[in-house]
Amino acid sequence: MANKQPRTPLSAKKCPFDHAGVEYFDYKDYPTLKPFMDYFGNIRNRYYSGLCLKHQKMIKNAVERARFLGMLAYRK
């Protein structure tokens, strides 16, 4: 059995947008949204993205708006 490394607690990760003071994600800004989506267009979990809850919800809303307007594909 391989030695498994313990998971990093979510509280140890720092949200990159907290330090920058981001208050809004534009749904038209694809380069900002892309790192938080996987190959299939699913939004990554907070554990993998490292975002705080506030910014995770803002990313989710921006992606949903972009999908509704046809700028991003819906999940497969």
C-alpha positions as CSV (number, residue, x, y, z in Angstrom):
1,M,0.0,0.0,0.0
2,A,1.4,3.4,-1.0
3,N,2.0,6.1,1.6
4,K,-0.8,8.6,1.3
5,Q,-0.1,12.2,2.0
6,P,-2.6,13.9,4.3
7,R,-4.9,16.4,2.6
8,T,-4.1,20.1,3.1
9,P,-6.9,21.6,5.2
10,L,-9.0,24.1,3.3
11,S,-8.3,26.7,6.0
12,A,-4.6,26.5,5.2
13,K,-5.1,27.6,1.6
14,K,-5.3,31.3,0.9
15,C,-7.8,32.7,-1.5
16,P,-5.9,34.6,-4.2
17,F,-8.7,37.2,-4.7
18,D,-8.8,38.2,-1.0
19,H,-5.4,39.9,-1.2
20,A,-6.3,41.5,-4.5
21,G,-9.5,42.9,-3.2
22,V,-11.7,41.5,-6.1
23,E,-15.4,42.3,-5.6
24,Y,-16.8,41.3,-9.0
25,F,-16.1,38.7,-11.7
26,D,-17.1,39.7,-15.2
27,Y,-18.8,36.8,-17.0
28,K,-17.2,38.0,-20.3
29,D,-13.7,37.6,-18.8
30,Y,-12.9,34.1,-19.9
31,P,-9.2,34.1,-18.9
32,T,-10.2,34.7,-15.3
33,L,-12.8,32.0,-15.3
34,K,-10.9,29.3,-17.1
35,P,-8.5,28.2,-14.3
36,F,-11.6,27.4,-12.1
37,M,-13.2,25.1,-14.7
38,D,-12.1,21.6,-15.8
39,Y,-11.9,20.2,-19.3
40,F,-15.6,19.3,-19.4
41,G,-16.8,22.8,-18.3
42,N,-17.6,21.8,-14.7
43,I,-16.7,24.3,-12.0
44,R,-13.9,23.0,-9.7
45,N,-14.6,22.4,-6.0
46,R,-13.4,24.8,-3.4
47,Y,-10.8,22.3,-2.2
48,Y,-9.1,22.2,-5.6
49,S,-9.6,25.9,-6.6
50,G,-8.5,27.2,-3.2
51,L,-11.1,30.0,-3.2
52,C,-13.0,31.2,-0.2
53,L,-16.8,30.7,-0.2
54,K,-17.6,34.3,-1.2
55,H,-15.4,34.2,-4.3
56,Q,-16.5,30.6,-5.2
57,K,-20.1,31.8,-5.3
58,M,-19.1,34.8,-7.5
59,I,-17.3,32.5,-9.9
60,K,-20.3,30.2,-10.0
61,N,-22.6,33.1,-10.8
62,A,-20.3,34.4,-13.5
63,V,-20.0,31.0,-15.2
64,E,-23.8,30.5,-15.0
65,R,-24.4,33.9,-16.7
66,A,-21.8,33.1,-19.4
67,R,-23.5,29.7,-20.1
68,F,-27.0,31.3,-20.3
69,L,-25.7,33.9,-22.8
70,G,-24.0,31.2,-24.9
71,M,-20.4,32.2,-24.2
72,L,-19.6,29.0,-22.4
73,A,-20.8,25.5,-23.0
74,Y,-23.1,23.8,-20.5
75,R,-21.6,20.8,-18.6
76,K,-21.4,17.5,-20.4
